[in-house]
Amino acid sequence: MGFPADYAKAMEKQFGFQVMWPPNRLVQIGDYGTIHGGKGKGGAFTKLGNIARDFNLAFETETSARVEVESLQSDGVSIVNATADGGGKVDGVDFAVQLSVHFEKKNSMVYNGSGMVLRSMKDIGSIGTQLARKLASGDWKKNYLVVTDVHETEGMTVLLCQTKNTQVTLGGSASLTTGDIGKASANVEVISNQSSIAHYIASTPTTPLLKARAVNKKGLKLQNDMLTNGALAGTNAIPLEDGDTFEEVLFDYCDLDHLPNADGD
C-alpha cells in the first residue's frame, strides 16, 4: 500500500516522532541519506551511509530504559483471544495462541512495539558545526539528513485497515498475548487476512519511529561567513536571533511526514 498518512499522523501525535516506512526496517543513529517524494504524499528515505564511517565524525549516543510494550490503536479496534482448547493447526502449522483483531472503522491501525528503547545522539552542537563546515566546503549536500533519534524495538506488529468491519487472525507461541502482539519471542504470523488489511511484522530489531536533522536554511545562509570569518571556531561567533540556540540554527530537526520509504533499502 502507499504511504499511510493517517497512521503517520496518529503516531506522530502520540509519540512525537516521525514514522519509518515500511515500519519493519532498521536504521542506526548517524545514518544519513535523502528523501524523495512530496510532503504528505509518501516518499523514499534512501540511506547513503553513516557519518561515523563515511566522514569520520565521532559522536556518543544515549539509551533510555527499556519499555516492555509501546502501543497505539484506533478507536473501534478490538483484540481477543480466539484460541481453541489446546491450540490448533493451520495449514499444518501448530499455533499455541490465536488472536482475532477486528476493525470496526475504516482507516484504522494497530501498532505494537515490544522491548522498546529510545536511542539518541549526543554532541548535537559539535556534529552540526562539523557538518556545516563540510557543507560550506562542498563535502556535504544541503539535502542530506542525519538520523539522530530512534525508537528501537525487539519485535513489532503494525496492522493497517482500509475498510470497516474487517478482521485479521494472528497466530504465535504461548507468549503471544492480546496486550503484546509484537513480542519477538512469540513468532507472530498472520493466519488469515482480508485484502484491505496491510500487515508488517518483525521478530528482529526495527526502528518504526525516528527523528532526523539537517543543516537548515539559516545555516545555509551563514556558510560563507563560517569559512571566511572563522565563525566556526566558536559557537558564539554565529549570529543568533532571539530564542534561537546554536544547534537550532545549524542542525535542526526536519519535518519528515513524508520520510517513510515505500520501496528502497
Buried (B, 14 or more C-beta within 10 A) or exposed (E): EEBBBBBBEBBBEEBEBBBBBBBBBBBBBBBBBBBBBEEEEBBBBEBEEBBBEEBEBEBEBEEEEEBEBBBBBBEBBEBEEBBEEEBBEEEEEEBBBBBBBBBBBBBBBBBBBBBBBBBBBEBBBBBBBBBBBBBBEEEBEEEBBBBBBBBBBBBBBBBBBBBEEBBBBBBBBEBBBBEBBBBBBBBBBBBEBEEBBBBBBBBEBBBBBBBBBBBBEBBBEBBEBBBEEEBBEEBEBBEEEEEBEBBBBBBBBBEBBBBBBBEEE
